[in-house]
Amino acid sequence: MQYSANTLENHWMPFTANRDFKTDPRLMVKGEGVYYWNHQGDRVLDGASGLFCCAAGHGRREIADAVAAQLRDMEYVPPFQFGHPSSFELANRLSRITPGDLNHVFFANSGSEAIDSALKIAMAYHRARGEAHRLRFVSRERAYHGVNLGGTSLSGLIKNREAFGAMVPGVLHLRHTWQAESRFTRGRPETGAELADDLQRFADLVGGGTIAACFVEPIAGSTGVLVPPKGYLERLREICDAHGILLVFDEVICGFGRTGKAFGADSFGVIPDVMTMAKAMTNGAQPMGAVAVSDRIHDTVVGAAPEHAIELFHGYTYSAHPAACAAGLATLDIYEGEGLFDRAAALSGRFLDRVFALADAPAVTDVRGYGLLAALDLAPEGGPGARGYEALKRLFAAGLLVKVTGDAIILAPPLIAEEAQIDEMGDILDKVVRGL
């Protein structure tokens, strides 16, 4: 079926060049395995796991059947003062794979909501322990923490901020970790741990006792896969501990096997106090996000309230939606039953080999990667982001879907990919990128 711009006009699409898209739409109508099919019947290799969501691939009947069965039994339960068994089961299952003592799970509906929930949980925790003056937050330049009020304020991507201002006051930004001298590093850069000392500088400037939490992605994903330097996350952990600051890991992209282990925290050996997750949590089959918190944080907030009182005045109408919980449980079954986290670790070498083979392409200025997550930086041409957008369109026309931020091509294939499909991805990249 052919689509005209008029047919598509009423949908104002997010993070999209709407006018250009509607003259030549990229519409997907089917997904199976590691492939999409577009509205013209062409097969497209999914090189981004559907925006990092579909780690177990597309068309997973196990998840669809679980969601359908739940909807037939019961489509909704109000999450305020009522519940249903599968939300407790999902929280229990998640607590088995979260690092350290992050044993308590608060459900939201997206990564953006999870971040704003984590902000409020941090403030509630400090208030409960008599430090309600801790209202400052620390994030990083080039960070992406969603698009709600709190997440936009934390984020450090200029185009996500400039039209909206700093909607939550008191946010300080560490320098990002990309360094010119570490270009074309495979894995963790050897230098750059000292960049974490910005957090100590902020503590010296405004008082460490005024900072509630420091938010970081273990690997800064949407900005272009900035892998943390060796010792960097460890140093952040030390500074947070010294000043009573909560360390929050945004694992919305890194979580559920992307780094070769359950979470980035596991891969890098640093345990946060709070962790947000979403995307691959339900394999993209249902909107869902969550915040996992330590026993200490949960017990402090809950224990500070009188008996029979609400402990945290926060939540969403669709928190722990039954269909989303069914999708989450079925997804965890797949990850465990098929050993997909270990599979990602085993596939990483072949994947990074193919991506780093483009290091000598004329348009490429940097390559970075870890696990099944990598990025290629392109030299700008025709204005910021123009070359990246052209690459996105050319790659799609050649049969490969990728994520692009500015002039960075971001790759995150499904964990179920075969080596032959990684090579297919590499061949398309090689042909298109070398022709830019």
C-alpha atoms as one frame of an Amber mdcrd trajectory, in Angstrom:
protein
   0.000   0.000   0.000   1.277   3.441  -0.891   0.941   6.329   1.557   0.724
  10.025   0.748   1.819  12.928   2.942  -1.854  13.885   3.412  -2.713  10.419
   4.754   0.006  10.760   7.397  -0.564  14.397   8.293  -2.513  14.062  11.535
   0.180  12.208  13.483   2.788  14.616  14.900   5.685  12.206  15.299   8.231
  12.424  18.149  11.925  13.143  17.519  11.245  13.063  13.768  11.758  15.398
  10.807   8.012  15.230  10.158   7.871  17.099   6.844  10.682  15.087   5.293
   9.413  11.787   6.676   5.948  12.244   5.238   7.280  12.762   1.713   9.011
   9.352   1.826   7.797   7.434   4.885   9.664   4.607   6.564   6.733   2.508
   7.781   7.135  -0.943   9.297   4.255  -3.421   9.094   5.782  -6.680  10.376
   8.589  -7.875  12.621  10.064 -11.340  13.030  13.405 -12.375  14.479  15.976
  -9.674  13.729  14.055  -8.240  10.783  11.299  -5.756  10.024   9.287  -5.583
   6.812   8.272  -2.170   5.523   5.004  -1.165   3.877   6.472  -1.893   0.452
   7.353  -5.457   1.380  11.104  -4.945   1.766  12.962  -6.769   4.539  14.993
  -4.515   6.866  17.607  -5.774   9.335  17.011  -4.257  12.763  20.393  -2.892
  13.829  18.989  -1.003  16.819  16.741  -3.594  18.508  13.766  -1.345  17.856
  15.271   1.607  19.792  17.041  -0.770  22.241  13.718  -2.384  23.194  13.460
  -5.692  21.338  16.531  -7.471  22.686  14.898 -10.897  22.207  13.915 -10.085
  18.642  10.554  -9.459  17.033   7.430 -11.566  16.845   7.909 -13.429  20.124
   4.673 -15.392  20.353   5.377 -16.325  23.969   5.049 -12.669  24.972   2.012
 -12.011  22.769   0.247 -15.083  24.146   1.014 -14.074  27.752  -0.364 -10.560
  27.171  -3.463 -11.873  25.406  -4.158 -14.373  28.192  -3.854 -11.659  30.819
  -6.179  -9.318  28.937  -8.764 -12.056  28.621  -8.651 -12.706  32.367  -8.424
  -9.113  33.565  -7.379  -5.979  31.708  -6.844  -3.533  34.573  -6.562  -3.134
  38.314  -6.253   0.254  40.045  -2.697   0.310  41.404  -3.483   2.623  44.316
  -4.440   0.508  47.372  -5.127  -2.546  45.180  -2.943  -5.017  43.335  -2.681
  -8.214  41.309  -0.356 -11.218  41.711   1.774 -10.763  38.597   3.164  -7.378
  39.693   4.553  -8.959  42.858   5.895 -11.902  40.878   7.616  -9.576  38.387
   9.165  -7.501  41.173  10.446 -10.708  42.773  11.895 -11.970  39.483  13.608
  -8.648  38.814  15.078  -8.537  42.312  16.841 -11.834  41.587  18.897 -10.275
  38.783  19.385  -6.718  40.023  22.812  -6.114  41.562  23.542  -5.903  45.275
  20.561  -5.326  47.546  18.400  -3.491  44.998  15.505  -5.674  46.058  12.528
  -3.309  45.890  10.911  -2.328  42.587   8.627   0.631  41.882   6.841   0.348
  38.522   6.346   3.105  35.963   5.472   3.070  32.262   8.639   4.267  30.533
  12.240   5.184  31.129  11.260   8.835  31.366   8.759   8.092  34.129  11.287
   5.868  35.881  13.783   8.746  36.012  11.255  11.209  37.424  10.204   8.550
  39.946  13.836   8.063  40.975  14.204  11.817  41.524  11.215  11.842  43.868
  12.310   8.682  45.657  15.712  10.261  46.309  14.104  13.370  47.796  11.691
  11.271  49.869  14.598   9.209  51.215  16.592  12.211  52.351  13.507  13.829
  53.852  12.738  10.662  55.795  16.219  10.690  57.301  16.014  14.350  58.289
  17.930  15.880  55.362  15.144  17.493  53.373  17.564  20.229  52.317  19.217
  17.820  49.861  17.484  19.110  46.735  20.337  19.357  44.242  21.006  16.734
  41.581  24.052  15.969  39.471  24.017  14.582  35.955  26.369  14.852  32.969
  26.820  16.773  29.776  25.588  14.733  26.795  23.401  12.661  29.116  19.944
  11.476  28.101  17.484  10.700  30.891  14.168  10.887  29.091  11.896  13.795
  28.297   9.732  14.423  31.361  10.342  17.492  33.502  12.984  15.930  35.711
  14.659  13.927  32.974  14.875  16.933  30.651  16.520  18.929  33.422  19.020
  16.136  34.055  19.777  15.624  30.384  22.760  17.255  28.736  21.794  17.190
  25.048  21.373  20.765  23.864  18.519  20.160  21.423  16.524  18.420  24.143
  16.922  21.393  26.479  17.193  24.695  24.649  13.481  25.224  23.953  12.402
  24.278  27.476  14.902  25.696  29.935  15.968  24.087  33.210  12.582  22.997
  34.488  13.933  21.471  37.718  16.290  23.889  39.489  19.522  22.923  41.181
  20.876  20.478  38.570  24.645  20.441  38.042  26.332  18.717  35.107  29.590
  16.805  35.175  31.718  16.880  32.058  30.999  14.045  29.641  33.618  11.323
  29.243  34.417  11.535  25.525  38.064  12.475  24.956  39.779  13.060  21.623
  42.848  11.125  22.729  40.714   8.031  23.350  39.179   7.886  19.880  38.804
   4.444  18.302  38.989   2.724  21.698  37.377  -0.689  21.817  35.915  -1.167
  25.285  36.822   1.084  28.217  39.283   3.954  27.675  42.433   3.772  29.775
  42.330   7.448  30.745  39.585   9.744  32.013  38.807   8.459  35.509  39.698
  11.898  36.845  36.619  13.352  35.126  34.623  11.896  38.011  36.335  14.403
  40.299  33.904  17.014  38.970  31.483  15.570  41.520  33.939  16.382  44.314
  34.311  19.906  42.900  30.532  20.338  43.057  30.533  19.062  46.637  33.220
  21.627  47.458  31.258  24.385  45.681  27.694  23.877  46.958  28.246  21.460
  49.851  28.044  17.716  49.446  25.265  17.708  52.032  22.970  19.618  49.653
  23.201  17.047  46.825  20.528  14.340  46.785  21.736  12.106  43.978  24.085
  11.710  41.031  22.504  10.242  37.880  24.628   8.524  35.237  24.160   5.977
  32.499  26.800   3.244  32.857  27.299   3.713  29.108  25.861   6.983  27.819
  23.741   5.483  25.058  21.563   7.850  23.058  24.265  10.495  22.841  26.530
   8.089  20.933  27.753   5.248  23.183  30.255   6.865  25.549  31.894   3.949
  27.357  33.104   4.882  30.868  36.880   5.152  31.363  38.465   2.598  33.664
  38.046   3.693  37.270  35.484   6.396  36.463  32.352   4.766  37.886  34.341
   3.473  40.828  35.445   7.024  41.621  31.869   8.322  41.424  30.850   5.610
  43.886  33.606   6.679  46.316  32.643  10.357  46.183  28.937   9.597  46.624
  29.697   7.461  49.666  31.886  10.181  51.182  29.089  12.763  51.007  25.931
  10.669  51.496  24.899  11.195  47.866  22.798   8.504  46.214  24.304   7.017
  43.053  21.637   6.354  40.421  22.356   4.245  37.333  20.082   4.811  34.364
  20.064   1.297  32.884  17.243   1.916  30.402  19.594   1.109  27.503  22.355
  -0.908  29.214  20.018  -3.237  31.057  18.931  -6.778  30.191  22.023  -8.146
  28.517  23.166  -5.283  26.311  26.602  -5.226  27.962  26.924  -9.011  28.135
  25.606  -9.248  31.681  22.239  -8.496  33.240  23.070  -4.820  33.796  25.872
  -2.385  33.175  26.414  -2.325  36.931  27.369  -5.990  36.725  29.684  -5.481
  33.761  31.560  -2.640  35.443  31.487  -3.944  38.999  29.893  -0.879  40.589
  26.629  -1.168  42.529  24.360   1.904  42.587  21.825   2.812  45.246  19.030
   3.222  42.706  18.630   1.853  39.194  16.122   2.723  36.488  15.103   0.334
  33.719  12.620   0.094  30.830  12.805  -0.764  27.089  14.048  -4.401  26.949
  12.235  -5.106  30.214   9.182  -6.219  28.188  11.020  -6.661  24.862   9.095
  -3.598  23.679   5.824  -5.534  23.726   4.202  -3.285  26.357   5.177   0.139
  27.735   6.858  -0.333  31.121   9.586   1.143  33.289  10.782   0.543  36.814
  12.990   1.847  39.601  14.924  -0.645  41.717  16.108   0.669  45.081  18.277
  -0.695  47.867  16.843  -2.182  51.022  18.140   0.832  52.931  16.260   3.351
  50.790  13.030   1.383  50.770  13.074   0.677  54.490  13.891   4.298  55.351
  11.023   5.755  53.311   8.481   3.131  54.337   9.570   3.109  57.969   9.264
   6.877  58.364   5.498   6.882  57.749   2.898   6.184  60.436   1.150   2.839
  60.366  -1.699   2.711  57.795  -0.324   5.836  56.050   0.770   6.138  52.435
   4.567   6.188  52.499   5.283   7.637  49.015   2.812  10.020  47.413   3.717
   9.130  43.865   2.522   6.749  41.159   0.793   6.416  37.815  -2.620   5.217
  36.709  -0.948   2.442  34.712   1.774   1.507  37.218   2.287  -2.289  37.101
  -0.385  -2.688  34.438  -1.388  -6.370  34.272  -0.601  -6.717  30.558   2.799
  -5.088  31.000   3.601  -7.394  33.910   2.624 -10.406  31.800   4.944  -9.185
  29.054   7.752  -8.628  31.551   7.460 -12.115  33.025   7.388 -13.758  29.595
  10.397 -11.700  28.535  12.410 -12.737  31.579  11.548 -16.359  30.794  13.028
 -15.925  27.316  16.194 -14.234  28.567  16.764 -16.999  31.086  15.624 -19.953
  28.979  17.685 -18.966  25.934  20.689 -17.676  27.864  20.579 -14.401  25.953
  22.829 -12.410  28.286  25.621 -14.933  27.796  24.827 -15.034  24.097  25.334
 -11.269  23.896  28.735 -11.601  25.538  29.745 -14.318  23.081  28.542 -12.339
  20.049  30.192  -9.085  21.091  33.587  -9.879  19.562  32.200 -10.491  16.073
  29.952  -7.419  16.341  32.747  -5.080  17.426  35.077  -6.504  14.776  32.626
  -5.502  12.053  31.967  -2.046  13.476  35.634  -1.232  14.089  36.452  -2.362
  10.542  35.003   1.013   9.500  37.582   2.991  11.485  39.433   3.862   8.260
  36.341   5.006   6.349  36.862   8.608   5.133  33.713   9.961   6.811  34.320
   8.260  10.168  36.001  10.271  12.947  35.562   7.834  15.851  34.319   4.342
  16.693  33.337   3.200  20.180  31.722   0.076  21.539  31.137  -2.364  24.370
  29.062  -5.536  24.432  26.408  -5.313  21.746  26.375  -1.512  21.713  28.520
   0.657  19.443  28.630   3.966  17.607  30.314   5.532  14.594  30.912   9.304
  14.558  30.695  10.950  11.149  32.458  14.150  10.178  29.759  16.853   9.954
  28.813  17.962   6.474  26.078  20.416   5.577  25.405  21.435   9.190  25.188
  19.494  12.464  23.238  16.288  12.072  22.745  16.557   8.309  25.214  13.794
   7.458  23.868  11.540  10.189  20.320  11.932   8.908  21.438  11.200   5.368
  23.190   8.081   6.667  20.008   6.939   8.423  18.000   7.242   5.201  20.630
   5.579   3.019  21.099   2.710   5.442  17.351   2.139   5.611  17.113   2.127
   1.831  19.906  -0.458   1.801  18.037  -2.648   4.301  19.385  -1.655   7.741
  17.588   0.228  10.521  19.865   2.163  12.900  19.530   4.848  15.566  21.128
   8.198  14.757  21.823  11.066  17.149  23.296  14.087  15.426  26.148  12.693
  13.334  26.551   9.487  15.358  25.285   6.162  14.014  24.295   3.943  16.964
  24.105   0.160  16.668  22.489  -2.304  19.081  21.443  -5.528  17.335  19.068
  -7.977  19.028  20.739 -10.439  21.375  19.357 -13.315  19.273  21.322 -12.285
  16.161  23.444 -14.901  14.410  26.985 -14.219  13.218  25.700 -14.236   9.638
  23.285 -11.430  10.482  26.054  -9.452  12.181  28.033  -9.848   8.964  24.999
  -8.722   6.951  24.816  -5.611   9.111  28.538  -5.029   8.657  28.330  -5.405
   4.879  25.527  -2.832   4.602  27.367  -0.435   6.902  30.566  -0.825   4.908
  28.862  -0.117   1.602  26.859   2.880   2.785  29.278   4.552   5.218  32.200
   4.356   2.810  30.004   6.053   0.232  29.053   9.035   2.378
